[in-house]
Amino acid sequence: VLLYRGAIVAGWANVETTLNELSIRLSYMPEYQAIRSSYPHRHKSRANFLRTVFDAPGRLQPFNPIANCVLKRFEETADLRNLMAHRTAPKSSAESWTANRKAAALAKASWR
Protein backbone atom coordinates (compact mmCIF):
# COMPACT_ATOMS: atom_id res chain seq x y z
CA VAL A 1 0.00 0.00 0.00
CA LEU A 2 2.81 2.41 0.79
CA LEU A 3 4.07 2.05 -2.78
CA TYR A 4 0.89 3.81 -3.84
CA ARG A 5 1.00 6.48 -1.17
CA GLY A 6 2.08 9.26 -3.53
CA ALA A 7 -0.40 8.22 -6.20
CA ILE A 8 -3.27 8.12 -3.70
CA VAL A 9 -2.45 11.54 -2.25
CA ALA A 10 -1.84 13.12 -5.67
CA GLY A 11 -5.01 11.67 -7.15
CA TRP A 12 -7.09 12.81 -4.21
CA ALA A 13 -5.55 16.29 -4.44
CA ASN A 14 -6.36 16.45 -8.14
CA VAL A 15 -10.03 15.71 -7.48
CA GLU A 16 -10.07 18.13 -4.54
CA THR A 17 -8.62 20.93 -6.69
CA THR A 18 -11.16 20.29 -9.42
CA LEU A 19 -14.03 20.38 -6.90
CA ASN A 20 -12.62 23.63 -5.44
CA GLU A 21 -12.46 25.30 -8.84
CA LEU A 22 -15.93 24.07 -9.74
CA SER A 23 -17.33 25.41 -6.45
CA ILE A 24 -15.75 28.82 -7.01
CA ARG A 25 -17.00 29.12 -10.57
CA LEU A 26 -20.50 27.94 -9.72
CA SER A 27 -20.79 30.29 -6.74
CA TYR A 28 -20.32 33.22 -9.16
CA MET A 29 -22.85 32.03 -11.74
CA PRO A 30 -26.10 34.05 -11.53
CA GLU A 31 -28.31 30.95 -11.61
CA TYR A 32 -26.58 29.45 -8.54
CA GLN A 33 -25.76 32.59 -6.51
CA ALA A 34 -28.99 32.28 -4.54
CA ILE A 35 -27.91 28.84 -3.30
CA ARG A 36 -24.74 30.06 -1.65
CA SER A 37 -23.80 33.65 -0.92
CA SER A 38 -20.19 32.87 -0.01
CA TYR A 39 -17.63 30.29 -1.02
CA PRO A 40 -17.81 27.05 1.04
CA HIS A 41 -14.40 26.46 2.63
CA ARG A 42 -14.70 23.05 4.31
CA HIS A 43 -14.84 19.74 2.43
CA LYS A 44 -18.24 18.80 3.78
CA SER A 45 -19.85 22.20 3.10
CA ARG A 46 -18.29 22.27 -0.38
CA ALA A 47 -19.67 18.81 -1.18
CA ASN A 48 -23.10 19.85 0.14
CA PHE A 49 -22.99 23.02 -1.97
CA LEU A 50 -22.14 21.02 -5.09
CA ARG A 51 -24.90 18.50 -4.38
CA THR A 52 -27.39 21.35 -4.03
CA VAL A 53 -26.21 22.93 -7.27
CA PHE A 54 -26.48 19.68 -9.20
CA ASP A 55 -29.95 19.04 -7.69
CA ALA A 56 -31.18 22.52 -8.65
CA PRO A 57 -33.01 23.09 -11.92
CA GLY A 58 -30.61 24.26 -14.57
CA ARG A 59 -28.08 23.09 -17.10
CA LEU A 60 -26.14 20.99 -14.58
CA GLN A 61 -29.08 18.91 -13.37
CA PRO A 62 -28.59 16.17 -16.02
CA PHE A 63 -25.14 15.52 -14.50
CA ASN A 64 -26.55 15.00 -11.00
CA PRO A 65 -26.06 11.18 -10.88
CA ILE A 66 -22.43 11.43 -11.98
CA ALA A 67 -21.70 14.32 -9.60
CA ASN A 68 -23.22 12.45 -6.66
CA CYS A 69 -21.09 9.37 -7.43
CA VAL A 70 -17.91 11.47 -7.56
CA LEU A 71 -18.77 13.33 -4.34
CA LYS A 72 -19.68 10.11 -2.53
CA ARG A 73 -16.40 8.45 -3.52
CA PHE A 74 -14.47 11.61 -2.59
CA GLU A 75 -15.97 11.62 0.90
CA GLU A 76 -15.54 7.85 1.35
CA THR A 77 -11.81 8.07 0.65
CA ALA A 78 -11.08 10.98 3.01
CA ASP A 79 -9.85 8.60 5.75
CA LEU A 80 -7.53 6.87 3.28
CA ARG A 81 -6.16 10.23 2.12
CA ASN A 82 -5.54 11.36 5.69
CA LEU A 83 -3.85 8.06 6.50
CA MET A 84 -1.54 8.33 3.48
CA ALA A 85 -0.86 12.07 3.74
CA HIS A 86 -0.60 12.57 7.49
CA ARG A 87 -0.44 9.05 8.89
CA THR A 88 -3.47 9.85 10.97
CA ALA A 89 -5.78 6.91 11.28
CA PRO A 90 -9.39 7.17 12.42
CA LYS A 91 -9.89 7.34 16.18
CA SER A 92 -11.11 3.85 17.14
CA SER A 93 -9.35 0.59 16.38
CA ALA A 94 -12.41 -0.62 14.46
CA GLU A 95 -12.31 2.48 12.28
CA SER A 96 -8.55 2.03 11.83
CA TRP A 97 -9.05 -1.57 10.74
CA THR A 98 -11.72 -0.44 8.25
CA ALA A 99 -9.48 2.30 6.86
CA ASN A 100 -6.57 -0.13 6.42
CA ARG A 101 -8.87 -2.62 4.75
CA LYS A 102 -10.16 0.08 2.38
CA ALA A 103 -6.59 1.12 1.59
CA ALA A 104 -5.62 -2.45 0.76
CA ALA A 105 -8.73 -2.94 -1.40
CA LEU A 106 -8.11 0.28 -3.32
CA ALA A 107 -4.48 -0.61 -3.87
CA LYS A 108 -5.44 -4.09 -5.07
CA ALA A 109 -8.10 -2.66 -7.39
CA SER A 110 -5.53 -0.35 -8.98
CA TRP A 111 -3.47 -3.39 -10.04
CA ARG A 112 -6.27 -4.50 -12.35
Secondary structure, DSSP 8 states (H G I E B T S, - for coil): -GGGHHHHHHHHHHHHHHHHHHHHHHHHSTTTTTT-SS---SHHHHHHHHHHHHHSSSTTGGGHHHHHHHHHHHHHTHHHHHHHHH----SSHHHHHHHHHHHHHHHHHHH-
